[in-house]
Amino acid sequence: MKPLNRKSIRTVPGRLYSTPKEVWGFCTKPTRGRPEQIAQDFLKVNEDLLALNGIRLRRTRIIESLGARHVISQQRMKRLPIHRAYVTVHMDRQNRIYLVKNRAVPSELLEPSDEFKIGIREARRSALRSITKKKDAARVIKIEPMWFPLKSKLRPAYRVQVLFLKPRADWLVFVDGETSMILRKYDNLSEASMLADVFDPNPVVTLRGTRKLLLSGTLQPVPSQAYRRVRLRDLNSSGYLEGPRVNTSLTKRRVRLKGRSFIFSDNFNNEKSAFEEVMAYYHINEAIRYVESLGYRGARAIFTEPIPVDANGTQEDNAWYSPHERSLTFGLGGIDEAEDAEIILHELGHAIQDAICPGFGQSNQAGAMGEGFGDYFAASYFADKKTRHFRTAFASWDGIVDNDLDPPRVRMMDEPLTYESFDHSDGGEVHDNGQIWSATLWDIRYLVGREIADTIILESHFQLDGFTTFARGARAIIDADRNLYGGRHVAVLRKIFHYRGIGPVE
């Protein structure tokens, strides 16, 4: 195996270290052999490029995703693992490597900032004290010494697993091995549920129009028929809207649960400050559950940590995903952004892309693809809950007072646009350009069905980069279909891309 040609690859530098965090834009030749050995040989010949010299890696597992294999190696120092320091080699079913993710700590930083000065017994006491003051209320079931990266330093630490029986909770606590201070802790168990009334996806869709919502252009109180009773699943024992997929930790004046439900008959509606928080938790949690149902669960899960949400984080009429904080923020200007579930899932679409392909959307075309995918993901998810009149309208509630369109919307999924419509100028609006891509994805959904379309579109992101193009995105979708369905839909996909003027597609 030969080293990669530095001139023909793309890299993303890490935030904490100057070493490459990701390397892509290449594809090695098909190779026979065990994936773990292929990955090991690849890392060895490219250790200078990846700054892996002097670093000890131990292969931990191989993940089989829908269309690829992912070999993960854990970094160790002085026989102990370094928390979340790993290198992942991604290869297709023919063992062609096309992506490397590198979270290893560089060798020059491998000197620990201190030594272990407390033992397991003191770490146990510190972990328990940080969770409860009640004696015998919890018990430690596992302790593991390790190194914990804290900014640019490695701290000696203990990973302590603490089990509660009443109320049931499973805490992970990281205790500093020198000072016994708590570095981090969180509840790893999620099994509670609660009733709530929400918009699903929004009042315009549920009421099949605006007649009960507008009077002479003025918004009216939303009637009870516009709400749908749901169950908030997977809540942990923290007393807040927190679970394994999403939490509202960034929201000011957060809701305390205390056994209460959020239903209309209990004087709960969209005028209450907690409504947006409940909406964000419910729809993000359920949407990620759906993504998991497509096969992206367990070791293949796209998200490894809960997404933090600020449900009312700005007075602006805006919402956004922050790649730096990996969080979602929703505004209160006009119609509150988190009152429209399609706005919520649009922003979740950005989070999905960033989780699969960090740094996505750094060029004009990639940015437009990001906006187009967000629109598509939301519209596809809710399409079966809409009448035909509203099916291709995105965010009808959020757009209800901004225009006189019928149906009301922010954008449409089926605009007659092609790549020739793309505005490449500095003033080109990314959402407008994104409608070309969302219309293309909607064509795919229409012709091959929701589940297949959603799956190959999601899978295609694993081989994209932050500066991708429409043509590369189209090629990635075709590659995903070849990997997952043996190329069954390639002919249809080619016709769609040709019709939309996207190409050339190999």
C-alpha positions as CSV (number, residue, x, y, z in Angstrom):
1,M,0.0,0.0,0.0
2,K,1.3,3.4,-1.0
3,P,1.1,6.7,1.0
4,L,-1.5,9.2,-0.1
5,N,-0.6,11.9,-2.5
6,R,-0.8,15.1,-0.4
7,K,-1.7,17.2,-3.5
8,S,-4.7,15.1,-4.3
9,I,-6.4,14.9,-0.9
10,R,-8.4,17.2,1.3
11,T,-7.9,17.7,5.0
12,V,-9.7,19.4,7.9
13,P,-7.5,20.6,10.8
14,G,-8.5,19.9,14.3
15,R,-9.8,22.6,16.7
16,L,-7.5,21.6,19.6
17,Y,-4.5,20.4,17.7
18,S,-2.8,21.3,14.4
19,T,-3.0,17.8,13.1
20,P,-5.5,16.7,10.4
21,K,-8.8,15.9,12.0
22,E,-10.1,14.4,8.7
23,V,-8.6,13.3,5.4
24,W,-10.8,12.6,2.4
25,G,-11.0,13.2,-1.4
26,F,-9.3,9.9,-2.2
27,C,-10.1,6.3,-2.8
28,T,-7.6,3.5,-2.5
29,K,-7.7,0.4,-4.8
30,P,-9.9,-2.6,-3.9
31,T,-7.9,-4.9,-1.5
32,R,-8.4,-8.4,-0.3
33,G,-7.9,-9.2,3.4
34,R,-9.2,-8.4,6.8
35,P,-10.5,-4.8,7.2
36,E,-8.5,-4.4,10.4
37,Q,-5.2,-5.3,8.8
38,I,-6.0,-3.1,5.8
39,A,-6.7,-0.2,8.1
40,Q,-3.5,-0.9,10.1
41,D,-1.3,-0.9,6.9
42,F,-3.0,2.3,5.7
43,L,-2.3,4.1,8.9
44,K,1.3,2.9,9.0
45,V,2.2,4.2,5.5
46,N,0.4,7.5,6.2
47,E,1.6,8.1,9.8
48,D,3.5,11.3,8.8
49,L,0.5,12.8,7.1
50,L,-1.8,12.0,10.0
51,A,0.8,12.9,12.7
52,L,0.6,9.4,14.2
53,N,4.3,9.0,14.8
54,G,5.0,7.8,18.3
55,I,1.3,7.2,19.0
56,R,0.0,3.8,20.2
57,L,-3.3,2.6,18.8
58,R,-5.2,-0.5,19.8
59,R,-8.1,-1.6,17.5
60,T,-11.3,-1.7,19.5
61,R,-14.0,-2.6,17.0
62,I,-15.2,-2.8,13.4
63,I,-18.6,-1.2,12.6
64,E,-20.6,-2.5,9.7
65,S,-22.8,0.4,8.4
66,L,-25.3,-0.1,5.6
67,G,-22.8,0.4,2.8
68,A,-19.3,0.5,4.4
69,R,-17.0,-0.7,7.1
70,H,-15.5,1.5,9.8
71,V,-12.4,0.4,11.7
72,I,-12.0,2.2,15.0
73,S,-8.7,2.3,17.0
74,Q,-8.4,3.7,20.5
75,Q,-5.3,5.7,21.5
76,R,-3.5,4.6,24.7
77,M,-0.7,6.0,26.8
78,K,1.1,4.2,29.6
79,R,-1.3,1.2,29.1
80,L,-4.4,3.4,29.7
81,P,-6.9,4.6,27.2
82,I,-7.3,8.3,26.4
83,H,-10.9,9.4,26.6
84,R,-12.4,9.9,23.1
85,A,-9.0,9.8,21.4
86,Y,-9.4,7.5,18.4
87,V,-8.7,7.0,14.7
88,T,-11.3,5.7,12.3
89,V,-10.6,4.3,8.9
90,H,-13.7,4.2,6.6
91,M,-13.8,1.8,3.6
92,D,-16.5,0.5,1.3
93,R,-17.5,-3.2,0.7
94,Q,-14.5,-3.6,-1.6
95,N,-12.2,-2.4,1.1
96,R,-11.5,0.8,-0.7
97,I,-10.5,3.4,1.9
98,Y,-12.1,6.8,1.2
99,L,-12.0,8.7,4.6
100,V,-10.0,8.9,7.8
101,K,-11.1,10.6,11.0
102,N,-8.3,11.4,13.4
103,R,-9.0,12.4,17.0
104,A,-5.6,11.2,18.4
105,V,-3.7,13.4,20.7
106,P,-0.4,14.4,19.1
107,S,2.8,12.8,20.5
108,E,4.2,16.1,21.7
109,L,1.2,16.5,24.0
110,L,1.4,13.0,25.4
111,E,3.1,14.0,28.6
112,P,0.3,14.1,31.3
113,S,-0.2,17.3,33.2
114,D,-0.1,15.4,36.5
115,E,0.1,12.0,38.0
116,F,-2.5,9.8,39.8
117,K,-2.5,10.8,43.4
118,I,-5.8,9.4,44.6
119,G,-6.8,5.7,44.4
120,I,-10.0,3.9,43.4
121,R,-11.5,4.3,46.8
122,E,-11.3,8.1,46.9
123,A,-12.5,8.3,43.3
124,R,-15.5,6.2,44.3
125,R,-16.3,8.5,47.2
126,S,-16.0,11.6,45.1
127,A,-18.2,10.2,42.4
128,L,-20.9,9.2,44.9
129,R,-20.8,12.6,46.6
130,S,-21.3,14.4,43.3
131,I,-24.5,12.4,42.7
132,T,-26.2,12.1,46.1
133,K,-25.8,12.9,49.7
134,K,-28.0,9.9,50.8
135,K,-26.1,7.0,52.1
136,D,-26.7,3.7,50.2
137,A,-28.9,5.5,47.6
138,A,-26.5,4.4,44.8
139,R,-23.7,2.1,44.2
140,V,-20.6,2.1,42.0
141,I,-20.6,-0.8,39.5
142,K,-17.4,0.0,37.5
143,I,-14.3,2.2,37.8
144,E,-11.8,2.6,35.0
145,P,-8.6,4.6,35.1
146,M,-7.8,6.6,32.0
147,W,-6.5,9.9,30.6
148,F,-9.0,12.8,30.2
149,P,-8.2,15.5,27.6
150,L,-8.9,18.9,29.2
151,K,-8.2,21.6,26.5
152,S,-4.6,20.8,25.5
153,K,-3.7,18.8,28.6
154,L,-4.1,15.2,29.6
155,R,-5.5,14.8,33.1
156,P,-5.3,11.5,35.0
157,A,-8.9,10.5,35.6
158,Y,-11.3,7.7,36.7
159,R,-14.4,6.9,34.7
160,V,-16.9,5.9,37.4
161,Q,-20.3,4.2,36.6
162,V,-22.8,4.8,39.4
163,L,-26.2,3.0,39.5
164,F,-29.3,4.4,41.1
165,L,-32.3,2.1,41.7
166,K,-34.9,4.6,42.9
167,P,-35.3,6.7,40.9
168,R,-33.5,4.6,38.2
169,A,-30.4,6.3,36.8
170,D,-27.1,5.3,35.4
171,W,-24.5,8.0,35.9
172,L,-21.1,8.3,34.3
173,V,-18.7,10.4,36.4
174,F,-15.2,11.5,35.4
175,V,-13.1,12.1,38.5
176,D,-9.7,13.9,38.3
177,G,-7.1,11.4,39.5
178,E,-4.9,14.1,41.1
179,T,-7.4,16.5,42.7
180,S,-10.5,14.3,43.0
181,M,-12.5,17.1,41.4
182,I,-15.4,16.2,39.0
183,L,-14.3,16.7,35.3
184,R,-17.7,15.7,33.8
185,K,-20.8,13.7,34.7
186,Y,-24.1,12.8,33.0
187,D,-27.0,10.3,33.3
188,N,-26.6,7.5,30.7
189,L,-30.1,6.0,31.3
190,S,-33.2,7.0,29.5
191,E,-36.5,5.2,30.0
192,A,-39.2,7.6,31.3
193,S,-42.0,9.1,29.2
194,M,-44.6,11.8,29.6
195,L,-47.7,13.0,27.8
196,A,-47.8,16.3,25.9
197,D,-49.9,18.2,23.3
198,V,-47.8,19.5,20.4
199,F,-48.2,20.7,16.8
200,D,-47.5,17.8,14.4
201,P,-46.1,19.3,12.3
202,N,-48.0,22.6,12.5
203,P,-51.6,24.0,12.8
204,V,-52.0,24.9,9.1
205,V,-51.4,21.3,8.1
206,T,-53.5,19.8,10.9
207,L,-56.5,22.2,10.3
208,R,-56.0,21.8,6.5
209,G,-55.9,25.6,6.0
210,T,-55.7,29.0,7.6
211,R,-59.5,29.7,8.1
212,K,-59.4,29.1,11.9
213,L,-56.0,30.7,12.3
214,L,-56.3,34.1,10.5
215,L,-59.0,36.8,10.7
216,S,-58.4,39.8,8.4
217,G,-54.7,38.9,8.3
218,T,-54.4,38.8,12.1
219,L,-53.4,35.6,13.9
220,Q,-56.0,34.1,16.2
221,P,-55.5,31.8,19.2
222,V,-54.8,28.3,18.0
223,P,-57.8,26.0,18.6
224,S,-57.5,22.8,20.5
225,Q,-58.1,20.7,17.3
226,A,-54.7,21.8,16.1
227,Y,-52.9,19.9,18.8
228,R,-51.9,16.3,18.9
229,R,-51.4,14.3,22.0
230,V,-48.0,12.5,22.0
231,R,-45.7,10.7,24.5
232,L,-42.3,12.3,25.3
233,R,-40.2,9.2,25.3
234,D,-36.7,8.4,26.6
235,L,-36.6,11.0,29.3
236,N,-33.9,10.5,31.9
237,S,-34.2,11.0,35.6
238,S,-32.8,14.6,35.7
239,G,-36.2,16.2,36.1
240,Y,-35.7,18.1,32.8
241,L,-36.4,17.5,29.1
242,E,-33.3,15.4,28.6
243,G,-32.7,12.1,26.9
244,P,-30.0,10.1,25.0
245,R,-30.7,12.0,21.7
246,V,-31.6,15.5,22.7
247,N,-31.7,17.8,25.7
248,T,-32.9,21.4,26.3
249,S,-29.9,22.3,28.5
250,L,-29.3,25.6,26.8
251,T,-32.8,26.9,27.3
252,K,-33.2,29.7,29.9
253,R,-35.8,29.0,32.6
254,R,-36.1,25.4,31.7
255,V,-39.1,23.3,32.4
256,R,-39.0,21.2,35.6
257,L,-41.0,18.0,35.0
258,K,-42.0,16.9,38.5
259,G,-44.4,14.3,37.2
260,R,-46.5,16.8,35.3
261,S,-47.9,16.4,31.8
262,F,-48.0,19.1,29.0
263,I,-51.6,18.7,27.7
264,F,-54.1,21.3,26.5
265,S,-56.7,20.5,29.2
266,D,-54.1,21.5,31.8
267,N,-54.0,25.1,30.4
268,F,-51.0,24.2,28.3
269,N,-50.8,25.7,24.8
270,N,-48.4,27.5,22.4
271,E,-48.6,30.7,24.3
272,K,-46.8,29.1,27.2
273,S,-43.0,29.5,27.4
274,A,-42.5,25.8,27.8
275,F,-44.3,24.9,24.5
276,E,-41.3,25.5,22.2
277,E,-39.1,23.4,24.6
278,V,-41.5,20.5,24.5
279,M,-41.8,20.8,20.7
280,A,-38.1,20.7,20.2
281,Y,-37.6,17.7,22.5
282,Y,-40.4,15.7,21.0
283,H,-39.7,16.2,17.3
284,I,-35.9,15.9,17.5
285,N,-36.1,12.7,19.6
286,E,-38.7,11.1,17.3
287,A,-36.9,12.1,14.1
288,I,-33.6,10.7,15.3
289,R,-35.5,7.5,16.2
290,Y,-36.6,7.4,12.6
291,V,-33.1,7.8,11.3
292,E,-32.1,4.9,13.7
293,S,-34.9,2.8,12.2
294,L,-33.2,3.0,8.8
295,G,-30.2,1.2,10.2
296,Y,-28.2,4.0,11.8
297,R,-28.4,2.8,15.4
298,G,-26.1,1.2,18.0
299,A,-22.6,1.2,16.7
300,R,-23.8,2.8,13.5
301,A,-25.6,5.7,15.2
302,I,-25.0,9.1,13.6
303,F,-25.2,10.9,16.9
304,T,-23.1,9.7,19.8
305,E,-24.2,12.4,22.3
306,P,-27.5,14.3,22.9
307,I,-28.0,17.4,20.9
308,P,-28.3,20.5,23.2
309,V,-31.1,22.9,22.3
310,D,-32.0,26.5,23.1
311,A,-35.7,26.5,22.4
312,N,-36.0,30.3,22.8
313,G,-32.5,31.5,22.3
314,T,-33.0,34.8,20.4
315,Q,-35.6,37.4,19.7
316,E,-34.8,37.2,16.0
317,D,-37.0,35.5,13.5
318,N,-34.3,32.9,12.9
319,A,-33.1,29.5,13.8
320,W,-29.7,27.9,13.4
321,Y,-27.3,25.0,14.0
322,S,-23.9,25.8,15.5
323,P,-21.2,23.4,14.4
324,H,-18.8,24.7,17.0
325,E,-21.2,23.9,19.9
326,R,-23.1,21.2,18.0
327,S,-26.3,22.8,19.3
328,L,-29.6,24.0,17.9
329,T,-31.1,27.5,18.6
330,F,-34.6,28.7,17.8
331,G,-35.9,32.3,17.8
332,L,-39.0,34.0,18.9
333,G,-39.5,36.6,16.2
334,G,-42.7,36.4,14.1
335,I,-44.0,32.8,14.6
336,D,-41.8,31.2,17.2
337,E,-39.5,29.0,15.2
338,A,-39.8,25.9,17.4
339,E,-43.6,26.1,16.9
340,D,-43.2,24.7,13.4
341,A,-41.8,21.2,13.5
342,E,-40.6,21.5,10.0
343,I,-38.3,24.3,11.0
344,I,-37.1,22.1,13.9
345,L,-36.2,19.2,11.6
346,H,-34.6,21.5,9.0
347,E,-32.1,22.6,11.6
348,L,-31.7,19.0,12.7
349,G,-30.8,18.2,9.1
350,H,-27.8,20.5,9.4
351,A,-26.8,18.7,12.6
352,I,-27.1,15.3,10.8
353,Q,-24.8,16.5,8.0
354,D,-22.3,17.9,10.5
355,A,-22.3,14.7,12.5
356,I,-21.6,12.6,9.4
357,C,-19.4,15.1,7.6
358,P,-18.0,17.8,9.9
359,G,-17.6,21.2,8.3
360,F,-20.3,20.6,5.7
361,G,-21.4,23.6,3.7
362,Q,-18.3,25.7,3.3
363,S,-18.7,26.5,-0.4
364,N,-21.7,28.0,-2.3
365,Q,-22.9,24.7,-3.6
366,A,-22.3,22.8,-0.4
367,G,-24.1,25.5,1.5
368,A,-27.1,25.2,-0.9
369,M,-27.1,21.4,-0.5
370,G,-27.2,21.9,3.2
371,E,-30.3,24.1,3.0
372,G,-31.9,21.9,0.4
373,F,-31.3,18.7,2.5
374,G,-32.7,20.4,5.6
375,D,-35.9,21.3,3.7
376,Y,-36.1,17.8,2.2
377,F,-35.5,16.0,5.5
378,A,-38.4,17.9,7.2
379,A,-40.8,17.6,4.2
380,S,-40.1,14.0,3.7
381,Y,-40.5,13.1,7.4
382,F,-44.0,14.8,7.6
383,A,-45.3,14.2,4.0
384,D,-47.5,11.3,5.0
385,K,-49.3,13.5,7.6
386,K,-50.3,16.1,5.0
387,T,-53.0,16.4,2.4
388,R,-51.9,16.6,-1.2
389,H,-52.3,20.4,-1.2
390,F,-49.8,20.9,1.6
391,R,-47.4,18.0,0.9
392,T,-44.7,19.9,-1.0
393,A,-45.0,23.1,1.1
394,F,-42.3,23.6,3.7
395,A,-43.0,25.4,7.0
396,S,-46.6,26.5,6.4
397,W,-47.1,27.8,10.0
398,D,-43.8,29.7,10.0
399,G,-44.7,31.3,6.7
400,I,-48.4,32.1,7.4
401,V,-48.1,35.8,7.9
402,D,-45.2,36.6,5.6
403,N,-47.0,36.3,2.3
404,D,-50.3,35.6,0.6
405,L,-49.2,32.3,-1.0
406,D,-51.5,29.3,-1.2
407,P,-50.5,27.1,0.5
408,P,-48.6,29.3,2.9
409,R,-45.0,28.3,3.2
410,V,-41.4,29.4,3.4
411,R,-40.3,27.3,0.4
412,M,-41.6,24.5,-1.9
413,M,-40.2,21.1,-2.6
414,D,-41.2,20.8,-6.2
415,E,-40.1,24.0,-7.9
416,P,-39.3,23.6,-11.6
417,L,-35.7,24.6,-11.1
418,T,-32.5,23.2,-12.7
419,Y,-28.8,23.8,-12.1
420,E,-28.9,26.6,-14.7
421,S,-30.9,28.5,-12.1
422,F,-28.0,28.5,-9.6
423,D,-26.9,32.0,-8.7
424,H,-23.1,31.8,-8.5
425,S,-22.6,35.5,-7.6
426,D,-21.6,36.8,-4.2
427,G,-25.3,37.8,-3.7
428,G,-26.5,34.3,-4.5
429,E,-29.0,33.4,-1.7
430,V,-28.2,30.0,-0.3
431,H,-31.8,29.1,0.5
432,D,-32.9,30.0,-3.0
433,N,-30.1,27.9,-4.5
434,G,-31.0,25.1,-2.1
435,Q,-34.4,24.7,-3.7
436,I,-32.7,23.2,-6.7
437,W,-31.2,20.5,-4.5
438,S,-34.4,19.9,-2.4
439,A,-36.4,19.5,-5.6
440,T,-33.9,17.0,-6.9
441,L,-34.1,15.0,-3.6
442,W,-37.9,15.2,-3.7
443,D,-37.9,13.7,-7.3
444,I,-35.9,10.8,-5.9
445,R,-38.4,10.3,-3.1
446,Y,-41.3,10.4,-5.5
447,L,-39.8,7.8,-7.9
448,V,-38.2,5.3,-5.5
449,G,-40.2,5.8,-2.3
450,R,-39.6,7.4,1.1
451,E,-37.5,4.8,2.9
452,I,-35.1,4.1,0.0
453,A,-34.7,7.7,-0.8
454,D,-34.1,8.8,2.8
455,T,-31.6,5.9,3.2
456,I,-29.5,6.5,0.1
457,I,-29.5,10.3,0.7
458,L,-28.4,9.9,4.3
459,E,-25.8,7.2,3.3
460,S,-24.4,9.5,0.5
461,H,-23.2,12.0,3.1
462,F,-20.6,9.6,4.4
463,Q,-18.4,10.3,1.3
464,L,-19.0,14.0,1.0
465,D,-16.9,16.9,2.3
466,G,-17.4,20.4,3.4
467,F,-16.7,21.9,-0.1
468,T,-18.7,19.4,-2.1
469,T,-20.7,20.1,-5.2
470,F,-24.1,19.2,-6.6
471,A,-22.3,16.8,-9.1
472,R,-20.4,15.1,-6.3
473,G,-23.5,14.8,-4.2
474,A,-25.3,13.2,-7.1
475,R,-22.4,10.7,-7.6
476,A,-22.5,9.9,-3.8
477,I,-26.2,9.1,-4.0
478,I,-25.6,6.8,-6.9
479,D,-22.7,5.2,-5.0
480,A,-24.9,4.7,-2.0
481,D,-27.5,3.0,-4.1
482,R,-24.8,0.7,-5.6
483,N,-23.6,-0.2,-2.1
484,L,-27.0,-0.7,-0.5
485,Y,-29.3,-1.9,-3.4
486,G,-26.9,-3.2,-6.0
487,G,-27.5,-0.2,-8.2
488,R,-31.2,-1.1,-8.6
489,H,-32.2,2.6,-8.9
490,V,-29.2,4.0,-10.8
491,A,-31.0,4.4,-14.1
492,V,-33.8,6.4,-12.4
493,L,-31.3,8.5,-10.5
494,R,-29.4,9.4,-13.6
495,K,-32.6,10.5,-15.3
496,I,-33.4,12.8,-12.3
497,F,-29.9,14.3,-12.2
498,H,-30.0,14.9,-16.0
499,Y,-33.4,16.5,-15.8
500,R,-32.2,18.8,-13.1
501,G,-29.1,19.7,-15.0
502,I,-26.7,18.2,-12.4
503,G,-23.6,16.5,-13.8
504,P,-21.6,15.1,-15.2
505,V,-22.4,12.1,-13.0
506,E,-20.2,9.0,-13.4
